[in-house]
Amino acid sequence: MSSLTTADCSATSAVTVDSRAHAHRPASAQGSLFDSAELPHGLVYQPDFLSAEEEASLVAEVASLTLSEAHFHQYRARRRVAMFGEGAGDEAGRAQDDGALAVCSPFPPFLSSIRERVAAWRGVPVAHFVQALVTEYQPGVPIGWHRDAPQYGIVVGLSLAAAARMRFRPVDATGPRNPSFAIELAPRSAYVMQGDIRARWQHHIPPVSRLRYSITLRTLVKRVATA
Ligand SMILES: O=C(O)CCC(=O)C(=O)O
């Protein structure tokens, strides 16, 4: 495999099919549609996935990475990212036309460890998590509405250093009066997106108030489907 710099791999988002997933309704879920209902299939939220010690160690590791501005077509997003493993799609969450995957830098040891933990949690072979994306949000930086690129399968996100609110809306209902809901992503928490929440919903994070990092791990649809 050839190796590219992480700056060559500033991609994002996706879709999946894993019927094992069942949505959990976080206590912090808010929104008109889901006040008395389950969250959409495929969304799982796990507070305190990481200990405080693990979080501190991960923050030190990610703070030492060389990060590059993420790109949205010809525009630069204000998020800064480093991608490891394999990358697909663009910052809008759209797949590349040819479905090609870029090969990025290999996982550093600290991300290999967290990949093992996440894979064990989800009951998925470690090697299926082909990508790790580290994202830095300085205060005031958001991520816009998107779905992750369709080549990706399961998406797992870990939140570090500060909380953020993740909002969701149906892909076919983007007006201000359409149903939406939000979950609070506490530091040290993990979320999973697969199934309906990936295929039928968009998500975004409004500007954060404090420096936040996230680690996003992704599988590929084909490799999960043939497992
Ligand atoms: O920071 C996060 O947890 C969300 C990241 C995200 O949605 C993405 O990279 O596509």
The ligand as a Gaussian input file, in Angstrom:
#p B3LYP/6-31G(d) Opt

LIG

0 1
 O      -16.940000      15.410000      15.724000
 C      -17.802000      14.556000      15.631000
 O      -18.091000      13.800000      16.563000
 C      -18.590000      14.421000      14.312000
 C      -17.700000      14.246000      13.121000
 C      -18.467000      14.058000      11.832000
 O      -19.664000      14.147000      11.789000
 C      -17.723000      13.765000      10.620000
 O      -16.474000      13.831000      10.622000
 O      -18.371000      13.451000       9.593000

